[in-house]
Amino acid sequence: MLQGPYNSLDRDRDRPLFRLPFTSFAVGTVLLPLTGLIACLSISLMYHFTDATYTHCQVSNYLPSISAAISRVPERYIWRCCIGLHSAPRYLVAVAYFNFYRGRFARRLLELMLSGLALLCSLAENTGLLLLTYVSSTETYNVHKNGFIVFIASSLLHMLITCRLWHVIRRSYVNPEEVTSCGWKMRLFIFNCICCLVAYYFFRRHNKYCEPGIYTLFALCEYLVVISNMAFHMTAFWDFGSKEVMVATLPEDKRY
């Protein structure tokens, strides 16, 4: 009996189980925490304004900090759901970037080491975010605070290393999307650093002088820190714009 080299059943079996353009994957990943943040802030302002804007100084305050906005019900569950769903793709993107850098810097030891450090920082950033999310400030303050410190420190270091690596990449020929991505990475990193410094200034000033409205300015800067962090990660839209996220089964002869 004669058989064709590749029948229709084999073709069906080797088709991907799931495939999604990376652009859609990146947008969906960033929209989860952004939507959660907007929802939590809106609910806190509409239904928990007095509690969410309360400070130990008992002075006028008009915006809740993010920690206050995600510590009550139902805000707590909305935020936890959004961050939990977005964390797995974030870990996947961190590994994708590491593999991308390994291909670009195969013969550059310093950049390879920085690529590994960028991976560790990205993993620490996401883990710190999960920690401060699932342990609210009203439950265990010290754990929440340490998670926030890990998130901010690893986030800034990750952005710094990423900008350094992309500065090296930009010296050689890159496509227009990568040029755009590199430019926005630099701008967002600088903007994020400025917002962090200004937020820290307002936080210290509020605790020292207890002036009305100062904690509101701190909260506003805190929003900008988080949103610019999301935007920085969104630059993956250009870095992997032509790629796809795919789930597929291995061919029979490659299964072990």
C-alpha positions as CSV (number, residue, x, y, z in Angstrom):
1,M,0.0,0.0,0.0
2,L,1.4,3.4,-1.0
3,Q,1.2,6.3,1.5
4,G,1.7,10.0,1.0
5,P,4.7,11.5,2.7
6,Y,2.5,13.8,4.9
7,N,-1.2,13.2,5.2
8,S,-3.9,15.6,6.5
9,L,-4.0,14.0,9.9
10,D,-0.3,14.8,10.5
11,R,-0.8,18.4,9.4
12,D,-3.7,18.8,11.8
13,R,-1.7,17.3,14.7
14,D,1.3,19.6,14.1
15,R,-0.7,22.8,14.0
16,P,-0.2,25.2,16.9
17,L,-2.8,24.8,19.7
18,F,-2.8,28.6,20.3
19,R,-1.1,31.6,18.6
20,L,-1.4,35.3,19.3
21,P,0.5,38.3,17.9
22,F,2.9,39.6,20.4
23,T,1.5,43.1,20.0
24,S,-1.9,41.9,21.3
25,F,-0.1,40.0,24.0
26,A,1.8,43.1,25.2
27,V,-1.3,45.3,25.1
28,G,-3.3,42.8,27.1
29,T,-0.6,42.3,29.7
30,V,-0.3,46.1,30.4
31,L,-4.0,46.7,30.3
32,L,-4.6,44.3,33.2
33,P,-2.8,46.3,35.9
34,L,-3.8,49.7,34.3
35,T,-7.4,48.7,34.3
36,G,-7.1,47.4,37.9
37,L,-5.4,50.6,39.0
38,I,-8.1,52.9,37.5
39,A,-10.9,50.7,38.9
40,C,-9.4,50.7,42.4
41,L,-8.8,54.5,42.5
42,S,-12.3,55.2,41.1
43,I,-14.0,53.0,43.7
44,S,-11.9,54.3,46.5
45,L,-12.7,57.9,45.6
46,M,-16.4,57.3,45.2
47,Y,-17.2,54.9,48.1
48,H,-14.2,55.0,50.5
49,F,-13.0,58.5,50.2
50,T,-12.7,59.3,53.9
51,D,-10.9,56.1,54.8
52,A,-8.7,56.0,51.7
53,T,-7.5,59.6,52.0
54,Y,-6.9,59.5,55.8
55,T,-3.4,60.2,57.0
56,H,-1.8,60.1,60.4
57,C,-1.4,63.9,60.3
58,Q,-5.2,64.3,59.8
59,V,-4.7,67.1,57.3
60,S,-6.6,67.7,54.1
61,N,-5.9,65.1,51.5
62,Y,-7.7,64.6,48.2
63,L,-6.2,61.5,46.6
64,P,-5.5,58.0,48.1
65,S,-2.1,56.5,47.8
66,I,-2.0,53.3,45.8
67,S,-1.4,51.2,49.0
68,A,-4.6,52.8,50.5
69,A,-6.6,52.3,47.2
70,I,-5.9,48.6,47.0
71,S,-6.3,47.7,50.7
72,R,-10.1,47.7,51.0
73,V,-12.9,45.5,49.6
74,P,-13.7,45.2,46.7
75,E,-10.6,47.1,45.5
76,R,-8.3,44.5,47.1
77,Y,-9.7,41.6,45.1
78,I,-9.8,43.6,41.8
79,W,-6.2,44.5,42.1
80,R,-5.1,41.0,43.2
81,C,-7.0,39.5,40.3
82,C,-5.4,41.9,37.7
83,I,-1.9,41.6,39.0
84,G,-2.1,37.8,39.4
85,L,-3.3,37.4,35.8
86,H,-0.6,39.7,34.4
87,S,2.3,38.1,36.4
88,A,2.7,35.0,34.3
89,P,3.1,36.9,31.0
90,R,5.5,39.2,32.7
91,Y,7.8,36.3,33.7
92,L,7.5,35.0,30.1
93,V,8.5,38.4,28.7
94,A,11.5,38.6,31.0
95,V,12.8,35.3,29.7
96,A,12.1,36.4,26.1
97,Y,14.2,39.5,26.6
98,F,17.0,37.4,28.0
99,N,17.0,35.2,25.0
100,F,16.9,38.2,22.7
101,Y,19.9,39.8,24.4
102,R,21.8,36.5,24.2
103,G,21.4,36.5,20.5
104,R,22.5,40.1,20.1
105,F,25.5,39.9,22.5
106,A,26.8,36.4,21.8
107,R,30.4,37.6,21.9
108,R,30.2,40.4,24.4
109,L,30.8,39.2,27.9
110,L,29.9,42.5,29.7
111,E,26.6,42.8,27.9
112,L,25.8,39.1,28.5
113,M,26.4,39.6,32.2
114,L,24.2,42.7,32.2
115,S,21.5,40.6,30.3
116,G,21.5,38.1,33.1
117,L,21.3,40.8,35.7
118,A,18.4,42.4,33.8
119,L,16.6,39.1,33.9
120,L,17.1,38.8,37.7
121,C,15.9,42.4,38.2
122,S,12.8,41.8,36.1
123,L,12.0,38.6,38.1
124,A,12.5,40.5,41.4
125,E,10.4,43.4,40.2
126,N,7.5,41.1,39.3
127,T,7.9,39.1,42.6
128,G,8.0,42.4,44.7
129,L,4.8,43.5,42.9
130,L,3.1,40.3,43.8
131,L,4.3,40.5,47.4
132,L,3.0,44.1,47.9
133,T,-0.2,43.1,46.1
134,Y,-1.2,40.0,48.1
135,V,0.0,41.5,51.5
136,S,-1.8,44.8,51.9
137,S,-0.6,47.6,54.1
138,T,-3.5,47.1,56.5
139,E,-2.6,43.4,57.0
140,T,1.2,43.3,57.5
141,Y,2.7,46.7,56.9
142,N,6.4,45.7,57.1
143,V,6.0,42.9,54.5
144,H,4.0,45.2,52.2
145,K,6.7,47.9,52.6
146,N,9.5,45.5,51.9
147,G,7.7,44.3,48.8
148,F,7.3,47.9,47.6
149,I,11.0,48.6,48.2
150,V,12.0,45.5,46.2
151,F,9.6,46.5,43.4
152,I,10.9,50.1,43.1
153,A,14.6,49.2,43.5
154,S,14.6,46.3,41.0
155,S,12.4,48.3,38.6
156,L,14.8,51.2,38.5
157,L,17.9,49.0,38.1
158,H,16.1,46.9,35.4
159,M,15.3,50.1,33.5
160,L,18.8,51.4,33.8
161,I,20.4,48.2,32.6
162,T,17.9,47.9,29.8
163,C,18.7,51.4,28.6
164,R,22.4,50.6,28.7
165,L,21.9,47.4,26.6
166,W,19.7,49.2,24.1
167,H,22.3,52.0,23.8
168,V,24.8,49.4,22.7
169,I,22.2,47.8,20.3
170,R,21.5,51.2,18.8
171,R,25.2,51.6,17.7
172,S,24.6,48.9,15.1
173,Y,21.9,48.9,12.5
174,V,18.5,48.4,13.9
175,N,15.0,48.7,12.3
176,P,12.8,51.7,12.8
177,E,10.7,50.0,15.5
178,E,13.8,49.3,17.6
179,V,14.9,52.9,17.2
180,T,11.5,54.1,18.5
181,S,11.6,51.6,21.3
182,C,15.0,52.7,22.4
183,G,14.0,56.4,22.4
184,W,10.9,55.8,24.5
185,K,12.9,53.6,27.0
186,M,15.3,56.4,27.6
187,R,12.5,59.0,28.1
188,L,10.4,56.8,30.3
189,F,13.4,55.9,32.5
190,I,14.3,59.5,33.1
191,F,10.7,60.4,33.7
192,N,10.3,57.5,36.1
193,C,13.4,58.6,38.1
194,I,12.2,62.2,38.3
195,C,8.8,61.0,39.6
196,C,10.4,58.7,42.2
197,L,12.5,61.6,43.5
198,V,9.6,64.0,43.6
199,A,7.4,61.4,45.3
200,Y,10.0,60.8,47.9
201,Y,10.4,64.5,48.6
202,F,6.6,65.0,49.1
203,F,6.4,61.9,51.3
204,R,9.2,63.1,53.6
205,R,7.8,66.6,53.6
206,H,4.3,65.3,54.6
207,N,5.7,63.2,57.4
208,K,7.8,66.1,58.7
209,Y,5.6,69.1,58.4
210,C,2.0,67.7,58.0
211,E,1.0,70.3,55.5
212,P,-2.4,70.1,53.8
213,G,-2.4,68.8,50.2
214,I,1.2,67.5,50.3
215,Y,0.2,63.9,50.5
216,T,-2.1,64.4,47.6
217,L,0.9,65.5,45.5
218,F,2.8,62.4,46.7
219,A,-0.1,60.2,45.6
220,L,-0.2,61.9,42.2
221,C,3.6,61.3,41.7
222,E,3.1,57.7,42.8
223,Y,0.5,57.2,40.1
224,L,3.0,58.6,37.6
225,V,5.7,56.3,38.8
226,V,3.5,53.2,38.3
227,I,2.1,54.4,34.9
228,S,5.5,55.2,33.5
229,N,6.7,51.8,34.7
230,M,3.8,50.2,32.7
231,A,4.7,52.3,29.7
232,F,8.3,51.2,29.9
233,H,7.3,47.6,29.7
234,M,4.9,48.4,26.9
235,T,7.9,49.2,24.7
236,A,8.1,45.4,24.1
237,F,5.3,46.2,21.6
238,W,8.0,47.5,19.2
239,D,10.8,45.1,20.3
240,F,8.8,41.9,19.5
241,G,6.2,43.4,17.1
242,S,6.8,40.8,14.4
243,K,6.8,37.9,16.8
244,E,4.0,35.6,18.0
245,V,3.2,33.9,21.2
246,M,2.5,30.2,20.3
247,V,1.6,27.1,22.1
248,A,2.1,23.9,20.2
249,T,2.7,20.2,20.6
250,L,5.9,18.5,19.8
251,P,6.0,16.1,16.8
252,E,5.8,12.5,17.7
253,D,9.5,11.8,16.9
254,K,10.6,14.7,19.2
255,R,8.8,13.6,22.4
256,Y,10.9,12.1,25.1
